[in-house]
Amino acid sequence: MAAAAGGAAGRPWRVIPRPVLETVLHNHALHPRVPQPLLLHGPRGVGKSTLLLNRLLPQWSEPPHYAAFVDFLHPAPSSPAHATAAPWSLLADTPPSLPSLRLQLESALEELTRAAVLKGAVGSKDVLAALSRSHGLHTALSRLAGPAACRGRGTSSVPVLWARAVLAATSSARGEDPTFRIGEGEATNCSMEETAYMQEAMAALRVAKELLRMQEGWRKEALREMNRTGRFSRPLVNSATDWPCLLLDVLSGAAEVDFFQPKLVLNNVDVLKRATCEDETMVPATMYHDSFIWRVIALGANEQCLPVFMSTSDGYYSSQAFVDFGFPNIFISRETFGWTQQEAKLHMVSEFFSEKEWKVVDEILGTNPRHLSEIYMLKQKASRPEVLHDTNIEEIVDTYLAHLQVSVVNPAMETALSMVQKFASDVREGKIPENRLSFGAPWRHPPRTDNPDTSYKWAKIQLMDFVQSFVNTEFGLNYLADDSLEILDDPAAVAMMEVGLLYQQREPSFMRPITRGVQRCLARWLVQQRLELNLQESISFLWQRAIRGRSYRHLMKEVGYK
């Protein structure tokens, strides 16, 4: 046994295939056009990004397949070996800006469209047809086509103006955009006619981009007014996503089996919703996120769209997103929770852990792939000759739990605490609707004063009360058990889901900690907080538990339970 463990400690960690999930995603990607986007969702650390980067993207990047990969959490790595693991928390310390994420998305689609042009799959007429379906072009084209078009505005048709604008773009360096230009040596095997066709298509895309930017500029003051008043205008919001959606439309029309099969992969799509934007003439990030997804759904339903894969660790996309975007089957849902206990044991025992070690790791941390890979790396470091301390698996796991507690769970709970404090402030200012403050709700009576110390103590007791009730339900709540959805009104539950400690499953409809390791850290956090309470705070907590305390034991219903 010791020899087996020593041999296992020397092996490097490897990406283990997941044939069923890989087959499901790959079969969806084989279609040139599909009626719905696919949503790959699951808690953090189950291997969604690893699956896409290491297993599927290499296949989807070999002609006739072409893939645009956008990771909103960090720029796409140059190779899978340079991929960076996403942080456990869903909330970044410094949220990315919407302009940078928008540029990232548009650049990926532009590169994909450029590949389509070089394949001869997209021409100038295709770009004009896609533009004409949803945009009025006459005025903007008249300006782009030059003075001669302006003098004959009443007699020139849109196709004539388009031809003039494309001709002007072909013969000039308008825009200086290197993306839509044929580089040296890229068309050496093409005839003059084919090269001219590609150059015309590149010029048409430059014209379309400039035209849509011009129309968006005309709406800047209207967008500023919309942001100031808090109103909503679908045409104004859609103007921000016109360019990427036009490229999607063009690419979808160009898709053809065994010739050009494009795909779009959006990893960590939830980051787009939380981006920051300081420009008052741009739409907020949530509206940009919703507009883009709405238009992808509409394109798939009306015309069929190239395969779009969206990956996320946010529980919002497991249930609520389906409601917000229309109906329960608006997306093709593929939810993954990593390995089952039997699968994990099959892959881990003898290759990475001994039987005895695996029993300890499985009992304390569970089968989350990221936990297992991080524990294995600690085990390898502990087995080096220069390490003098004890290297038994119990100590390694305890060290890892302490690291998880200090670096992941405690900071996330502090963030959740500030969110509950903000809830109390919003209640005082009348921003919370009355239906969330129903009679008997434990959070119905936040402090009436804006004293930060009082608000902090109230928020802390609310969070401790929720974690205690969660412990009493054995860390599992069926939020659809009695059709009341009361748990989704609880500010403590919402805060812990938003920071990424809890995950709201789709099927079955349970709310649980994202891993067993995090579950143990939550119990440790509760014990530590109770030990730090003074006498007055202890009395307040016990009064909260006895009089207004949460009790979610009626939501512990399994499927088929009576």
Solvent accessible surface area in square Angstrom, and as a share of the most:
residue,aa,sasa,rsa
1,M,146,0.65
2,A,85,0.66
3,A,90,0.69
4,A,51,0.40
5,A,19,0.15
6,G,49,0.47
7,G,42,0.40
8,A,0,0.00
9,A,12,0.09
10,G,62,0.59
11,R,103,0.38
12,P,107,0.67
13,W,74,0.26
14,R,106,0.39
15,V,58,0.33
16,I,12,0.06
17,P,48,0.30
18,R,40,0.14
19,P,94,0.59
20,V,121,0.70
21,L,24,0.12
22,E,17,0.08
23,T,72,0.42
24,V,50,0.29
25,L,0,0.00
26,H,46,0.20
27,N,76,0.39
28,H,20,0.09
29,A,0,0.00
30,L,78,0.39
31,H,101,0.45
32,P,25,0.16
33,R,87,0.32
34,V,6,0.04
35,P,68,0.43
36,Q,54,0.24
37,P,4,0.02
38,L,1,0.01
39,L,0,0.00
40,L,4,0.02
41,H,0,0.00
42,G,0,0.00
43,P,8,0.05
44,R,12,0.04
45,G,8,0.08
46,V,3,0.02
47,G,22,0.21
48,K,13,0.05
49,S,39,0.25
50,T,57,0.33
51,L,5,0.02
52,L,1,0.01
53,L,16,0.08
54,N,55,0.28
55,R,80,0.29
56,L,1,0.00
57,L,19,0.09
58,P,61,0.38
59,Q,76,0.34
60,W,0,0.00
61,S,66,0.43
62,E,110,0.49
63,P,98,0.62
64,P,37,0.23
65,H,27,0.12
66,Y,43,0.16
67,A,28,0.22
68,A,7,0.05
69,F,30,0.13
70,V,1,0.01
71,D,2,0.01
72,F,3,0.01
73,L,34,0.17
74,H,44,0.20
75,P,108,0.68
76,A,49,0.38
77,P,30,0.19
78,S,108,0.70
79,S,38,0.25
80,P,52,0.33
81,A,95,0.74
82,H,128,0.57
83,A,40,0.31
84,T,91,0.53
85,A,73,0.57
86,A,12,0.10
87,P,66,0.42
88,W,22,0.08
89,S,32,0.21
90,L,11,0.06
91,L,48,0.24
92,A,42,0.33
93,D,148,0.77
94,T,113,0.66
95,P,64,0.40
96,P,37,0.23
97,S,46,0.29
98,L,0,0.00
99,P,60,0.38
100,S,55,0.36
101,L,6,0.03
102,R,22,0.08
103,L,119,0.59
104,Q,46,0.21
105,L,0,0.00
106,E,7,0.03
107,S,45,0.29
108,A,19,0.15
109,L,0,0.00
110,E,12,0.05
111,E,102,0.46
112,L,8,0.04
113,T,0,0.00
114,R,35,0.13
115,A,25,0.19
116,A,0,0.00
117,V,0,0.00
118,L,50,0.25
119,K,72,0.31
120,G,35,0.33
121,A,20,0.15
122,V,1,0.00
123,G,2,0.02
124,S,10,0.06
125,K,173,0.73
126,D,64,0.33
127,V,0,0.00
128,L,28,0.14
129,A,48,0.37
130,A,3,0.02
131,L,0,0.00
132,S,59,0.38
133,R,135,0.49
134,S,76,0.49
135,H,30,0.13
136,G,65,0.62
137,L,6,0.03
138,H,59,0.26
139,T,66,0.38
140,A,1,0.01
141,L,0,0.00
142,S,0,0.00
143,R,140,0.51
144,L,9,0.04
145,A,17,0.13
146,G,19,0.19
147,P,100,0.63
148,A,59,0.46
149,A,0,0.00
150,C,50,0.30
151,R,192,0.70
152,G,23,0.22
153,R,110,0.40
154,G,82,0.79
155,T,129,0.75
156,S,13,0.09
157,S,55,0.35
158,V,42,0.24
159,P,83,0.52
160,V,67,0.38
161,L,0,0.00
162,W,10,0.04
163,A,60,0.47
164,R,95,0.35
165,A,0,0.00
166,V,6,0.04
167,L,125,0.62
168,A,31,0.24
169,A,0,0.00
170,T,65,0.38
171,S,94,0.61
172,S,53,0.34
173,A,56,0.43
174,R,59,0.22
175,G,64,0.61
176,E,122,0.55
177,D,25,0.13
178,P,106,0.67
179,T,24,0.14
180,F,0,0.00
181,R,74,0.27
182,I,39,0.20
183,G,32,0.31
184,E,180,0.81
185,G,56,0.53
186,E,74,0.33
187,A,17,0.13
188,T,102,0.59
189,N,153,0.78
190,C,41,0.25
191,S,54,0.35
192,M,166,0.74
193,E,132,0.59
194,E,90,0.40
195,T,31,0.18
196,A,57,0.44
197,Y,99,0.37
198,M,13,0.06
199,Q,85,0.38
200,E,76,0.34
201,A,0,0.00
202,M,2,0.01
203,A,0,0.00
204,A,0,0.00
205,L,0,0.00
206,R,19,0.07
207,V,0,0.00
208,A,0,0.00
209,K,47,0.20
210,E,58,0.26
211,L,0,0.00
212,L,5,0.03
213,R,82,0.30
214,M,45,0.20
215,Q,14,0.06
216,E,20,0.09
217,G,31,0.30
218,W,119,0.42
219,R,72,0.26
220,K,85,0.36
221,E,113,0.51
222,A,46,0.36
223,L,1,0.01
224,R,93,0.34
225,E,82,0.37
226,M,10,0.04
227,N,51,0.26
228,R,173,0.63
229,T,53,0.31
230,G,65,0.63
231,R,175,0.64
232,F,116,0.48
233,S,34,0.22
234,R,121,0.44
235,P,91,0.57
236,L,27,0.13
237,V,3,0.02
238,N,33,0.17
239,S,4,0.02
240,A,3,0.02
241,T,0,0.00
242,D,11,0.06
243,W,1,0.01
244,P,0,0.00
245,C,14,0.09
246,L,9,0.04
247,L,0,0.00
248,L,2,0.01
249,D,23,0.12
250,V,7,0.04
251,L,0,0.00
252,S,3,0.02
253,G,63,0.60
254,A,12,0.10
255,A,5,0.04
256,E,98,0.44
257,V,85,0.49
258,D,116,0.60
259,F,74,0.31
260,F,0,0.00
261,Q,6,0.03
262,P,0,0.00
263,K,0,0.00
264,L,0,0.00
265,V,0,0.00
266,L,0,0.00
267,N,2,0.01
268,N,7,0.04
269,V,1,0.00
270,D,1,0.01
271,V,9,0.05
272,L,1,0.01
273,K,40,0.17
274,R,62,0.23
275,A,11,0.08
276,T,63,0.36
277,C,40,0.24
278,E,169,0.76
279,D,65,0.33
280,E,105,0.47
281,T,14,0.08
282,M,26,0.11
283,V,1,0.01
284,P,48,0.30
285,A,6,0.04
286,T,68,0.40
287,M,49,0.22
288,Y,0,0.00
289,H,0,0.00
290,D,53,0.28
291,S,6,0.04
292,F,1,0.01
293,I,3,0.01
294,W,91,0.32
295,R,50,0.18
296,V,4,0.02
297,I,14,0.07
298,A,45,0.35
299,L,23,0.12
300,G,1,0.01
301,A,78,0.61
302,N,118,0.60
303,E,96,0.43
304,Q,77,0.34
305,C,4,0.02
306,L,1,0.00
307,P,0,0.00
308,V,2,0.01
309,F,4,0.02
310,M,4,0.02
311,S,3,0.02
312,T,1,0.00
313,S,7,0.05
314,D,9,0.05
315,G,6,0.06
316,Y,51,0.19
317,Y,2,0.01
318,S,0,0.00
319,S,25,0.16
320,Q,69,0.31
321,A,0,0.00
322,F,3,0.01
323,V,101,0.58
324,D,73,0.38
325,F,4,0.02
326,G,50,0.48
327,F,105,0.44
328,P,90,0.57
329,N,97,0.50
330,I,12,0.06
331,F,7,0.03
332,I,40,0.20
333,S,27,0.18
334,R,89,0.33
335,E,43,0.19
336,T,7,0.04
337,F,86,0.36
338,G,13,0.13
339,W,25,0.09
340,T,76,0.44
341,Q,98,0.43
342,Q,136,0.60
343,E,75,0.34
344,A,0,0.00
345,K,86,0.37
346,L,141,0.70
347,H,48,0.21
348,M,0,0.00
349,V,28,0.16
350,S,73,0.47
351,E,41,0.18
352,F,0,0.00
353,F,0,0.00
354,S,6,0.04
355,E,57,0.26
356,K,141,0.60
357,E,28,0.12
358,W,7,0.02
359,K,129,0.55
360,V,25,0.14
361,V,0,0.00
362,D,10,0.05
363,E,114,0.51
364,I,39,0.20
365,L,0,0.00
366,G,3,0.03
367,T,25,0.15
368,N,12,0.06
369,P,20,0.12
370,R,38,0.14
371,H,0,0.00
372,L,0,0.00
373,S,19,0.12
374,E,44,0.20
375,I,0,0.00
376,Y,0,0.00
377,M,96,0.43
378,L,57,0.28
379,K,12,0.05
380,Q,46,0.21
381,K,108,0.46
382,A,9,0.07
383,S,64,0.41
384,R,124,0.45
385,P,128,0.81
386,E,122,0.55
387,V,43,0.24
388,L,173,0.86
389,H,110,0.49
390,D,81,0.42
391,T,64,0.37
392,N,57,0.29
393,I,11,0.06
394,E,86,0.39
395,E,65,0.29
396,I,10,0.05
397,V,1,0.01
398,D,78,0.41
399,T,77,0.44
400,Y,5,0.02
401,L,7,0.03
402,A,49,0.38
403,H,108,0.48
404,L,1,0.00
405,Q,21,0.09
406,V,106,0.61
407,S,56,0.36
408,V,19,0.11
409,V,0,0.00
410,N,53,0.27
411,P,64,0.40
412,A,5,0.04
413,M,2,0.01
414,E,94,0.42
415,T,53,0.31
416,A,0,0.00
417,L,8,0.04
418,S,56,0.36
419,M,50,0.22
420,V,0,0.00
421,Q,46,0.20
422,K,127,0.54
423,F,13,0.06
424,A,0,0.00
425,S,32,0.21
426,D,20,0.11
427,V,29,0.17
428,R,78,0.29
429,E,108,0.48
430,G,61,0.59
431,K,135,0.57
432,I,27,0.14
433,P,73,0.46
434,E,137,0.61
435,N,117,0.60
436,R,57,0.21
437,L,19,0.09
438,S,61,0.40
439,F,190,0.79
440,G,58,0.56
441,A,9,0.07
442,P,16,0.10
443,W,14,0.05
444,R,83,0.30
445,H,90,0.40
446,P,14,0.09
447,P,19,0.12
448,R,220,0.80
449,T,82,0.48
450,D,113,0.58
451,N,71,0.36
452,P,101,0.64
453,D,80,0.42
454,T,58,0.34
455,S,7,0.04
456,Y,85,0.32
457,K,80,0.34
458,W,32,0.11
459,A,0,0.00
460,K,27,0.11
461,I,21,0.11
462,Q,1,0.01
463,L,0,0.00
464,M,0,0.00
465,D,0,0.00
466,F,0,0.00
467,V,1,0.00
468,Q,33,0.15
469,S,1,0.01
470,F,1,0.00
471,V,48,0.27
472,N,56,0.29
473,T,2,0.01
474,E,132,0.59
475,F,19,0.08
476,G,6,0.06
477,L,0,0.00
478,N,13,0.07
479,Y,3,0.01
480,L,84,0.42
481,A,24,0.19
482,D,57,0.30
483,D,125,0.65
484,S,56,0.36
485,L,77,0.38
486,E,61,0.28
487,I,0,0.00
488,L,43,0.21
489,D,47,0.25
490,D,0,0.00
491,P,6,0.04
492,A,0,0.00
493,A,0,0.00
494,V,40,0.23
495,A,3,0.02
496,M,0,0.00
497,M,25,0.11
498,E,74,0.33
499,V,1,0.00
500,G,3,0.03
501,L,3,0.02
502,L,4,0.02
503,Y,5,0.02
504,Q,10,0.04
505,Q,17,0.08
506,R,48,0.18
507,E,128,0.57
508,P,61,0.39
509,S,14,0.09
510,F,5,0.02
511,M,0,0.00
512,R,84,0.31
513,P,14,0.09
514,I,17,0.09
515,T,11,0.06
516,R,100,0.36
517,G,0,0.00
518,V,0,0.00
519,Q,55,0.24
520,R,91,0.33
521,C,0,0.00
522,L,1,0.00
523,A,34,0.27
524,R,96,0.35
525,W,13,0.04
526,L,10,0.05
527,V,88,0.51
528,Q,87,0.39
529,Q,24,0.11
530,R,104,0.38
531,L,135,0.67
532,E,99,0.44
533,L,22,0.11
534,N,83,0.43
535,L,140,0.70
536,Q,138,0.61
537,E,33,0.15
538,S,32,0.21
539,I,103,0.52
540,S,45,0.29
541,F,2,0.01
542,L,98,0.49
543,W,120,0.42
544,Q,11,0.05
545,R,61,0.22
546,A,83,0.64
547,I,114,0.58
548,R,83,0.30
549,G,24,0.23
550,R,6,0.02
551,S,76,0.49
552,Y,8,0.03
553,R,139,0.51
554,H,81,0.36
555,L,1,0.01
556,M,55,0.24
557,K,75,0.32
558,E,101,0.45
559,V,127,0.73
560,G,68,0.66
561,Y,142,0.54
562,K,223,0.94
